[in-house]
Amino acid sequence: MIFRSVQQPLSRQILRGLVGSALLALSATHAWAFNLDDVGEKAKALAAEKYSAPTSNLPSEFSEMKFADYQQIRFRNEKAYWADEKTPFKISFYHQGMHFDTPVKINEVTATDVKEIKYDPSRFDFGSLKFDANATKDLGYAGFRLLYPINSPDKQDEIATFLGASYFRIIGKDQWWGLSARGLALDTALPSGEEFPRFREFWIEKPKPKDKHLVIFALLDSPRATGAYRFTIRPGNDTVVDVKARVFLRDKVSKLGLAPLTSMFLFGSNQPSEEHNFRPELHDSTGLQIHAGNDEWIWRPLNNPKHLSVSAYSVENPKGFGLLQRGREFSRYEDLDDRYDLRPSAWIEPQGDWGKGTVELVEIPTPDETNDNIVAFWNPEKRPEAGEPLDFAYRMRWTKDEEALHDAKNAWVMQTLRSVGDVKQKNLIRQPDGSVALVVDFVGPTLKALAGDAPVSTQVSTDDNAEVKENALRYNAVTKGWRLTLRIKVKDPKKPTEMRAALVNGGQTISETWSYQLPADE
């Protein structure tokens, strides 16, 4: 902890001395601050020590409980931290249970000190659960939620939740819970196995009555990494989170995933459900968007593959990347219970130069919507040596306004549709020809400004596993955009097929790059 004070020379006049002493005391009271350096020192010290795995302090009644039992444990909202104080934010807590079996330490930071927020069982309603209250009186919290009147001035809504490993989720106004973020991802999708760092301690700054932001510090720990994080959360139509981090490695890692996002994709228009379902699409995110350092925009629709898939995009100094839920029409989802049309997109805006590296996309097979099977992160080419700090910063935007994330001068992909490829015979009956048809609709102000007969053309490329049977582009009078139809003959269905496409007019590229991987069929 850093304390700062100002010393003044003693005065010979008693009155002046008394005033000086008072000013000195006042200065000492207000000049100290808890900041990222304090947590950074803890992270650095931890990195120099051998990793010590957290141990569970839960009795069997809690560690072995089923999900339905865990759901019985409800936080009493009237017991929220700062509930009786004039702060715009309140804090509620998650109880330990099931696999949330180790406590995290949560502290309050005020203008004068830091103090731990102690576990208090009276904050919870345990329903019909039976347990020894004496044996659990000294448990800790599994995590916490932030409450803020984001939708109505007289109602405290959950806007952020920190629970499990280094996971957290954020929402803005009129949004539903969807994808998650993490502090750090290590060796994701490698045969050696992924390592999941965890936030072991938090410090939450007490906000002033008129504050519209909240600051949270976090200490991260894992067998091969430690880290210090500062989150500044600003709720709104888009909830914006500014992240500053300092990471130390204990040992070498093959993939260092910075600003990781985790989402779910079960099926969608580019990969319809194999079973009949009244919901046309079911996912938290439609695709990965990248804004490269050279100003290229890339759109990669997501898949639920039959085999683990990893795609890497080499980028220098990325300007942004994120998992977006493009398409807000309710008719795309038809789900009244889970409202996938209201789930946020998460957009990462790196602060400063991040150098060379790859934006990586991991797609994992999943049979249902309960599994987060999509991961995206930045993997820097240069990694710090053990014990050396890696400082980086980025802004996260949790939004439903995907159009604001596009370059208005570039068209973008509204949707990708997949169908059985066919050809029209002389009798006008369509006959499947063993190909796969992909229909890509490009839209945007740039296209709306063009006449329907403008000489727009395509740039299309595929890998060696595909033969392009049809590459047709036509004006779409409904969207005032252009529709690209590709018929692809896959040579080896056991392999995935890569393809790219963009629109061109007058020798200039006028759209983002549609980058798609057709998953292997077997």
Buried (B, 14 or more C-beta within 10 A) or exposed (E): EEEEEEEEEEEEEEEEEEEBEEEBEEBBEEEBBBBBEBBBBBBBEBBEEEBEEEEEBBEEBBBEBEEEBBEBBEBEEEBBBBBEEEBBBBBBBBBBBBEBBBBBBBBBBEEEEEEEBEBEEEBBEBEEBEEEEEEBEEBBBBBBBBBBBBBEEEEBBBBBBBBBBBBBBBBBBEBBBBBBBBBBBBBBBEEEEBBBBBBBBBBBBBBEEEBEBBBBBBBBBBBBBBBBBBBBBBBBEBBBBBBBBBBBBBEEBEBBBBBBBBBBBBBBBBBBBEEEEEBBBBBBBBBBBBBBBEEBBBBBBBBBBEEEBBBEBEBEBBBBBBBBBBBBEEEBBBBEEBBBBBBBBBBBBBEEEBBBBBBBBBBBBBEEBEEBBBBBBBBBEEBBEBEEBBEBBBBBBBBBBBBEBBEEEBBBBBBBBBBEBBEEEEEEEEEEBEBBBBBBBBBBEBBEEBEEEBEBBBEBEBBEBBEBBBBEBEBBEEBBBBBBBBBBBBEEBEBBBBBBBBBBBEEEBBBBBBBBBBBBEE
